[in-house]
Amino acid sequence: MSSATPARIQYTVWGLVAAFLVVIAAGASYQILDARQKALADSQAQAARFLSGAEAALNRSLLAIDVLLAGTDAFLGLSSTMPEWVDAEAAGALLRNAASQNLMVRFVALMDDTGRVFASSEPFGSSRQRDLPRPFVEDALAQPISTLVVSAPVVSFVSSERVLYFGRYVRMADGSNLLAVAEVPVAMLAAVLMQGTDIAALQVTLERSNGQLLLGVPTQDVRTDGVQSPPLDTAVASAEGTHLSLARLTQAPALVVARPVLYRDLWITASIPLDAALAEWRTDRNIVLAAAVTLSVLLLLAGGFVVVYLNSIATARLTIDRSKTTLDQALESMVSGFVLLDAQHRVVQWNRRFEEIFPWMAGAMAALTPFRSVLETAARHHLPDADVLERQFWVDERLRAQTDMGVAHEQVLPSGQHIEITERATPDGGVVITYHDVTALRLASAEIENLAFYDSLTGLPNRRLLLDRLSQATATASRSGQLGALLFLDLDHFKRVNDTMGHEVGDQLLQQVAQRLKASVRDSDTVARLGGDEFVVMLVDLSRDEPHAAQVAQHIGEEMLLTLNQPYVLGEQPHRSTCSLGATLFGADAQDASELLKQADIAMYQVKAQRGNALCFFDPQMQAAISDRVQLESDLRLALARGEFELHYQPQFALDGRMVGAEGLLRWRHPVRGLVPPGDFITVAEESELIVPIGAWVLRTACQQLAAWQGDVRLGALQLAINVSAQQFRQSDFGQLVADVIRETGVPGDRLKLELTESLMLDNVDDCIAKMTLLKATGVRFSVDDFGTGYSSLAYLTRLPLDQLKIDQSFVRNLGVRHSDGLIVQTVIGMARSLGLEVIAEGVETLEQKELLAQYGCELYQGYLFARPAPVAALQAFLAVG
C-alpha cells in the first residue's frame, strides 16, 4: 500500500464525519422545533377536549336546575292560583322533595320582587325575608319570556360560602310573577366543570361576555374585582377556538379556549399557561441537545478510531498472508471436519476430515460454492425418499440452526453416527463450521445413564432417579400449592412365587406389574421400582385442597389394587396376586424425599399387618378425615329419605319494630351428630350434587309453610326468604320448578323471596335474567345475598329484576369500629335508593349497629339483636308474645 492511499482515506473519513455533524445539527434543530409545535398542539387539543366535556357537563347541570325551577309551576299548580293562596308548608314540602333530587341545589324558594318568600325547601324558609342581589331579581323578572337567569357570585349569609342564584319567573293566575330561585354553591359548579381533570396549571372560568367572573378554578388565582380582562367580545366569541392570549385568571401568556354554554351570555374558558404547556418540551429539548452533543463527540472519536484502524489494516494483511500457509497445514491435521464460509456463505475452504465424515460430499465441494447447494446435496442423501418440499424444509432448518453462533447442535446420520456441529463467526462476516464425531461418546453416555437411573429388569426409574424426581416434585408442589401423593406398593406373598415357581417366573410377574402400573397413571406421574417386589408411584398436581387430594390419591390407589388383582399369565399358567399399598401426601410442608418414602413404607406395613390387599394413608388423621367425608356424604343421601332436614326461621323487622318477614335457614337433625349447622355439610352437598334435591326440598317446605300461614292474620302478610345455590339455579328447569311449586301450594308469589349471590348472577347474566323474568311473572321477589362481598357492579344491578339488597354481616359487624365499612354501607344504601331497591342488613347484634344503620337510611333488619333462628313453633310463639 502506497503512502498516498492512507492520506486520501483519511481525508474521506474526516469529510464524512463533517457531513454527519451537519446532519446531526440540522436534525436536532428540526426535532426541537417540531417537538415545540407538537407540545403546543397537544396542549391545544387537551384544552379543547376538556372544554367539550366541561361544556356538556355544565349544560346538563344548568338544564337540571332550569327544569327544576320551571317545574315548580307544574307540581305546585301556580299558574292556576293566586299568590295569597299558596300553602307555604305544603309547597315547602314539595320543594324539599324536588330539591333533594338535585345534589347541587342547596334550596329552592318562591318569592316576589320585594324578597318576600312564599314557599321554600328550607325548614322555616317561608318565614323570613331573602336578600337576593337586586340586579339579579330585576333581570329575572324583566325577561320577556320566562328564562333562566344567573346572579353574580355572592357570599351566602347562611353557609358563608360563595354561591350563585338561578332564577326564572312563574306567572300566577292574577298575572303577577313570582320568582323561582335556586341557590347553588360555586364549589359544586366548579367540581362539575373540572370533572376530576389533572391537566397541569389549567385555569377554568365561567363568565359573562362582558368579563364578569362567575367562578374560577383554581380559586387562589381568582381576581378580587370579579371582572376579567379583556372581556369576551364578539371577535373572540365568534372564533370559538384556541388562540394565544393571556390567561383569564393570572393574565400570563397562555393557550385560551372559550365557548358559550347553552344559556344566554354564559361562557366557559380554559387557559393553559405557556410555561406549563412547554414544560415537558423544555426537558425534551435539553435531552435532544445533550444527545446531539454526545453523538457528535462519539462521531469524532469514531472518526479518529477509523483512521487508526485503517492504518493498522495494512500491517495486519501482511501478517495474515504469512500465517495463511501455516493455517492450511494445521487444518489438514485436524481430527474434526472443517468448512470455512465467506460473508456470502460460500465455501472458501474445507479439510480432508470433512470428506471422511461425509464421503458423499467429495464431488460436491468446490471453492465459492453456495453453502445452500452443499446442504441440498446432503439432503438428497439424508432423505432419499422425500419430496422436494421436505428436502427444502430440512435445508431451511439446518440454516436456521446455523444462526446460533457458538451453540453446538447434533446431526444424526442415516448410518447412526452422531455428528456435533458448531458454527463460529469470523471477523469478516464469514462462518467457521466444525464437525466432530461424538457417536462413541453418546452411546457410552446412554449406557451409563440407563445403568445409573433405570431398573434393568422392568425399565422403570430406580431409587436414585425416583428420589431426584421426588425432590423436584416436592419443591414444585410447595411453590404451586398443588399437592401430590406417594404410593408405596409391595406384592403380597411374592417370596412364595419365587420359591415355588422360580425366579424367572417371579421376574415375569414383576414386569407385568410394572406394565399395569404404568398404564394406571398419567405421563406426568412416575412409576419406579426400588428393588425386589417394591414399587413406588409418585402422583403430582392432585389438588390444592388436602382432603380432596387425599380422596383423589385414594381413588387412584384403589383402581391400582383392582388392576393388580386381575389374573396374570406366567408362562402358560394363570396366577393371581394381591398387593399392599401405603400412601402419604406431600407439598403442604417441606419434607425430605427419603422421609416421604419412609412414611409411605410405614403405611404399607400397616396394611401388611392387616393381611394386605388394601390401601392405608400414613397420617391417621387424614385417613379418618377421608372416612368421615365419605360417611357424611352417605348420611346426606339418606337424610332426605328419612326426613332429617328442618327449616329454622329468623325474623326480619322494620325500623318501627314490625316483623315483616323471615329467612328460612336449613338445619340437619342427624340421629347421632345432633343438630348439624349448614356450614358442616353444605360443601359436601355441593360437591356431590346433592344440593339440587336438598334445595328443591327447601323450596317446597318454605312454600308449604307460607300456605299454612295464609289463614293466620299475624303471619299471612309475612314474606319468606330462602337461599338458592348456584347449582340449583343453573338447572334448566329451575324456573318451571319454582312456578309449579307455587301453583301446587297455592301461595301468593310475592310472599316468596329468593336470595341469590352476586357471583351466581354474574356467571351467566342473560340466562339469569331469563329465569328471573319468568319467575317475576308469578310475583316472586329477588334479593342479592351478601351484597358487597363479590364483584358489585351497577351494570348488572340495573339489568336484573331485583327487589332487595342484603348488606353482608361482615360490614355490619364493623360499624362504628372501622370507618371504611360505614362508608360502604352508606354507599350501598344510596345505590339501592337510586335504583328503587329495598335494603336489609343481616347480622345486626347490637343496638349501636341498628342505630347507625337507621341513621344511614336502612329500614329493614335481621340478626341476633331481634331473634335467633328457631323452628316454626318458636317463631309463632314469638309472635304471640309480641
Stockholm file with secondary structure:
# STOCKHOLM 1.0

chainA/1-882         MSSATPARIQYTVWGLVAAFLVVIAAGASYQILDARQKALADSQAQAARFLSGAEAALNRSLLAIDVLLAGTDAFLGLSSTMPEWVDAEAAGALLRNAASQNLMVRFVALMDDTGRVFASSEPFGSSRQRDLPRPFVEDALAQPISTLVVSAPVVSFVSSERVLYFGRYVRMADGSNLLAVAEVPVAMLAAVLMQGTDIAALQVTLERSNGQLLLGVPTQDVRTDGVQSPPLDTAVASAEGTHLSLARLTQAPALVVARPVLYRDLWITASIPLDAALAEWRTDRNIVLAAAVTLSVLLLLAGGFVVVYLNSIATARLTIDRSKTTLDQALESMVSGFVLLDAQHRVVQWNRRFEEIFPWMAGAMAALTPFRSVLETAARHHLPDADVLERQFWVDERLRAQTDMGVAHEQVLPSGQHIEITERATPDGGVVITYHDVTALRLASAEIENLAFYDSLTGLPNRRLLLDRLSQATATASRSGQLGALLFLDLDHFKRVNDTMGHEVGDQLLQQVAQRLKASVRDSDTVARLGGDEFVVMLVDLSRDEPHAAQVAQHIGEEMLLTLNQPYVLGEQPHRSTCSLGATLFGADAQDASELLKQADIAMYQVKAQRGNALCFFDPQMQAAISDRVQLESDLRLALARGEFELHYQPQFALDGRMVGAEGLLRWRHPVRGLVPPGDFITVAEESELIVPIGAWVLRTACQQLAAWQGDVRLGALQLAINVSAQQFRQSDFGQLVADVIRETGVPGDRLKLELTESLMLDNVDDCIAKMTLLKATGVRFSVDDFGTGYSSLAYLTRLPLDQLKIDQSFVRNLGVRHSDGLIVQTVIGMARSLGLEVIAEGVETLEQKELLAQYGCELYQGYLFARPAPVAALQAFLAVG
#=GR chainA/1-882 SS CCSHHHHHHHHHHHHHHHHHHHHHHHHHHHHHHHHHHHHHHHHHHHHHHHHHHHHHHHHHHHHHHHHHHHTHHHHHTGGGSCGGGCCHHHHHHHHHHHHHTCTTCSEEEEECTTCCEEEESSTTGGGSCCCCCHHHHHHHHTCSSCCCEECCCEECTTTCSEEEEEEEEEECTTSCEEEEEEEEEHHHHHHHHHTTCCCTTCEEEEEETTCBEEEEESGGGCCTTCBCSSCCCHHHHHHCSEEEEECTTTCCEEEEEEEECSSTTEEEEEEEEHHHHTHHHHHHHHHHHHHHHHHHHHHHHHHHHHHHHHHHHHHHHHHHHHHHHHHHHHHHTCSSEEEEECTTCBEEEECHHHHHHSGGGTTTCCTTCBHHHHHHHHHHHHCTTCCHHHHHHHHHHHHHHTTSTTCCEEEECTTSCEEEEEEEECTTSCEEEEEEECHHHHHHHHHHHHHHHBCTTTCCBCHHHHHHHHHHHHHHHHHHCCEEEEEEEEETTHHHHHHHHCHHHHHHHHHHHHHHHHHHSCTTSEEEEEETTEEEEEEEEEESSHHHHHHHHHHHHHHHHHHHTSCEEETTEEECCCEEEEEEEESSSCCCHHHHHHHHHHHHHHHHHTTSSSEEESCHHHHHHHHHHHHHHHHHHHHHHHTCEEEEEEEEEETTSCEEEEEEEEEEEETTTEEECGGGTHHHHHHTTTHHHHHHHHHHHHHHHHHHHTTCTTTTTCEEEEECCHHHHHSTTHHHHHHHHHHHHTCCGGGEEEEEEHHHHHHSHHHHHHHHHHHHTTTCEEEEEEETSSCCCHHHHHHSCCCEEEECHHHHHTTTTCHHHHHHHHHHHHHHHHHTCEEEEECCCSHHHHHHHHHHTCCEEESTTTCCCBCHHHHHHHHHHC
#=GC SS_cons         CCSHHHHHHHHHHHHHHHHHHHHHHHHHHHHHHHHHHHHHHHHHHHHHHHHHHHHHHHHHHHHHHHHHHHTHHHHHTGGGSCGGGCCHHHHHHHHHHHHHTCTTCSEEEEECTTCCEEEESSTTGGGSCCCCCHHHHHHHHTCSSCCCEECCCEECTTTCSEEEEEEEEEECTTSCEEEEEEEEEHHHHHHHHHTTCCCTTCEEEEEETTCBEEEEESGGGCCTTCBCSSCCCHHHHHHCSEEEEECTTTCCEEEEEEEECSSTTEEEEEEEEHHHHTHHHHHHHHHHHHHHHHHHHHHHHHHHHHHHHHHHHHHHHHHHHHHHHHHHHHHHTCSSEEEEECTTCBEEEECHHHHHHSGGGTTTCCTTCBHHHHHHHHHHHHCTTCCHHHHHHHHHHHHHHTTSTTCCEEEECTTSCEEEEEEEECTTSCEEEEEEECHHHHHHHHHHHHHHHBCTTTCCBCHHHHHHHHHHHHHHHHHHCCEEEEEEEEETTHHHHHHHHCHHHHHHHHHHHHHHHHHHSCTTSEEEEEETTEEEEEEEEEESSHHHHHHHHHHHHHHHHHHHTSCEEETTEEECCCEEEEEEEESSSCCCHHHHHHHHHHHHHHHHHTTSSSEEESCHHHHHHHHHHHHHHHHHHHHHHHTCEEEEEEEEEETTSCEEEEEEEEEEEETTTEEECGGGTHHHHHHTTTHHHHHHHHHHHHHHHHHHHTTCTTTTTCEEEEECCHHHHHSTTHHHHHHHHHHHHTCCGGGEEEEEEHHHHHHSHHHHHHHHHHHHTTTCEEEEEEETSSCCCHHHHHHSCCCEEEECHHHHHTTTTCHHHHHHHHHHHHHHHHHTCEEEEECCCSHHHHHHHHHHTCCEEESTTTCCCBCHHHHHHHHHHC
//
